[in-house]
Structures are given as structure tokens and as C-alpha cells.
Amino acid sequence: MKKVLIWICLIALTGMVTAQENTNSPSIRDLDFLIGTWEVREDNEEKEWWEESIRKGSYILDSTYIELSAIAISSSGKERTYLWLIHYNAKDQQFEMLSMFSNWYKMQFDVLNWDKAKRTLTIESGGDPGSNEYHERFGEMVFNENYNGYIWKGKNKYGDEDNPGIWEYVEKGSKTENPK
């Protein structure tokens, strides 16, 4: 009888440890704070340019992806739409983002790193699928304590790898609506 009780306790303990490990494993739910409606403004002071967007975040595909879709207008009066799809790739153990833009001819692939302790989401180029063009991107979004605001400082390099065009920006976002 003692042996049976010991085995039951070991099995229960193993189950609790496994459940704890699964709780600590990264998941798309770690980025749950992105869900909702955001008012966003991106500024490039060097170019004296800005863009304002309404960005909406929601879960799609059985809650395995976060979709961020936006409608934007720039200081030059141009309108555009864009879409980001974020997913946690369990095999490669990384968050990944595919970006598509109505005003740009190609898709962009980035790797995201979430640091919950610092409330920082780092975005780095993951290589553009099917492209031989040089494009490098790095950005860091720092969220406030309530996860309802952020500042994103970023830099894109593109064109000639030896003498790239550089686009530096600061984006500020404010959550205006949480999902119901």
C-alpha cells in the first residue's frame, strides 16, 4: 500500500512539474497586451516626416497568431494600410513577425524577443523571404507598467549594403480600447 501511495505522489508531482514547465514556456499569449486598439504616431525628425495610425490587434487562426492591422496617414497626406502577423515558433523557440504594406512591394520577416522583466520587445531582421536585396531592421519597443503605452525606437537600413539608405524613427503608441 505504501508503494502505491508513493507512486501516486510521484506521478502527481511529475504532473505538477510538467504543468509548471508548460506555464513557463513562451507562448503567443505572452504578447496578449498587444490585443486592442492603439493610436500610434511615428516620427522621423531628420526627414521632418510623421505618420499617424490606428492599429488594431486581435487573435486569429485559433489564437495561434496575433494580427495587427492599421490604417495610416502621413504628413505628406499619403494613406496606406499595413498588416503584421506575429506567431510563436515553438520549433525555433522564437517569436516571428511577417509584415505586409500597401505601399511597399515586398513582405518583411522579423524575429521578436520579448523580455517581460524589462517590458521590452526587440525587433530584428530575420531575412526577407525570397529576396536578395539588402534590408536590415532593428527596433526596441519599451512598454509602460500598465502595458497601455510604449515608445519604439528603430532603424531601417536598405538598398546598397555598403552605403545604405537609413530610416530612423521614434514611434509612440497609446492603447485606446481593450477587447471586450
Secondary structure as UniProt FT lines:
FT   HELIX           2..24
FT   HELIX           28..34
FT   STRAND          36..44
FT   TURN            45..48
FT   STRAND          49..60
FT   TURN            61..64
FT   STRAND          65..74
FT   TURN            75..76
FT   STRAND          79..89
FT   TURN            90..93
FT   STRAND          94..101
FT   TURN            102..103
FT   STRAND          108..115
FT   TURN            116..119
FT   STRAND          120..125
FT   TURN            129..130
FT   STRAND          134..143
FT   TURN            145..146
FT   STRAND          149..159
FT   TURN            161..162
FT   STRAND          165..177
//
